[in-house]
Amino acid sequence: MTEDLNRKNELKKMALCDSCAGIQRNWRKAPGHPELVQGGNRQEKRGASLVTLTSYRCDRCGTAWEYENNKANQQAGWSVVGR
């Protein structure tokens, strides 16, 4: 539990570039921005289905992002995962 709180506090301290700050988080089909460089893909089980998670890194500020493509969850989408 303390680890989760520490991680949230760490993410709050990170300074995002203007492009990253403009990304709408937790909404499926929201666009990223042109300076995001795609990394690898992986699949995880969510309930009864598999979802695809794609990692990205911003070339300008170095922020690490994940995009969750889950057709059953409209609140899936972009999330910051670190630096």
Beta strands, then each sheet from edge to edge (+ up, - down):
strand 1: 36-46
strand 2: 49-58
strand 3: 64-69
strand 4: 78-82
sheet 1: 1+ 2- 3+ 4-
end
